[in-house]
């Protein structure tokens, strides 16, 4: 159940495995849409810190792409488990930040964990596909193309307010 005590937190930002405070020394206030009061603050990171975050994410992505599918699945299952373990805490934050009911926010968190697990299961069953060479313009009938899926790389996600956890995942 959600608590009625509102504690203000200044949240650090996460970069290269560390929680940090911005060199800017500035924060951005988070105002609840239904309480009409400040519920916390986030770091107002600098352009340099954004570039640094992207740089380290690109390095991490290369390591992630080299990690076996089984090992990646293990990490993603742990992430889903952690969401479920923290569902009340996360739901309370969503409730305060977005204005959803606690029950709806909690459902979103649990549904997101289920979506992560589903996605892992789908990836575990994906196999390389073969395509006849003449299935695309300019291709030759005598050739076969093998299609293999690989991790895309670094993406930036700014989730909309209505399903912040689900759509970011």
Residue pairs with C-beta under 8 A, 6 or more apart in sequence:
1 88
1 102
2 88
2 91
2 92
2 95
2 102
3 92
6 35
6 37
6 39
6 96
8 38
8 39
8 40
8 41
9 40
9 41
10 27
10 40
10 41
10 42
10 43
11 40
11 41
11 42
11 43
12 19
12 20
12 21
12 43
13 19
13 20
13 21
13 22
13 42
13 43
13 45
13 49
13 53
14 20
15 49
15 52
15 53
15 56
16 52
16 53
16 56
16 60
20 43
21 43
22 43
22 44
22 45
22 46
22 49
23 46
23 48
23 49
24 43
24 44
24 45
24 46
24 49
26 43
26 44
27 41
27 42
27 43
27 44
28 41
28 42
28 43
28 44
29 38
29 40
29 41
30 38
30 39
30 40
30 41
30 42
30 97
31 37
31 38
31 39
32 38
32 39
32 96
32 97
32 99
33 98
33 99
34 99
35 96
39 96
39 97
45 53
54 154
57 154
58 153
58 154
61 151
61 153
61 154
64 72
64 151
65 150
65 151
69 123
69 124
72 123
73 120
73 123
73 124
76 116
76 117
76 119
76 120
77 116
77 117
77 120
79 116
80 112
80 113
80 114
80 116
80 117
80 120
81 113
83 90
83 109
83 110
83 112
83 113
83 116
83 165
84 109
84 110
84 113
86 109
87 106
87 109
87 110
87 113
88 106
90 105
90 109
90 165
91 102
91 105
91 106
91 108
91 109
92 102
92 105
94 100
94 105
94 108
94 109
94 164
94 165
95 101
95 102
95 105
97 164
98 105
98 161
98 162
98 164
100 108
108 163
108 164
108 165
108 166
109 165
111 166
112 165
112 166
112 169
115 166
115 169
116 169
126 149
128 146
128 147
128 148
129 146
129 147
130 144
130 145
130 146
130 147
131 144
131 145
131 147
132 139
132 141
132 143
132 144
132 145
133 139
133 140
133 141
133 142
133 143
133 144
133 145
134 140
134 141
136 145
139 145
157 167
157 168
159 165
159 167
159 168
160 167
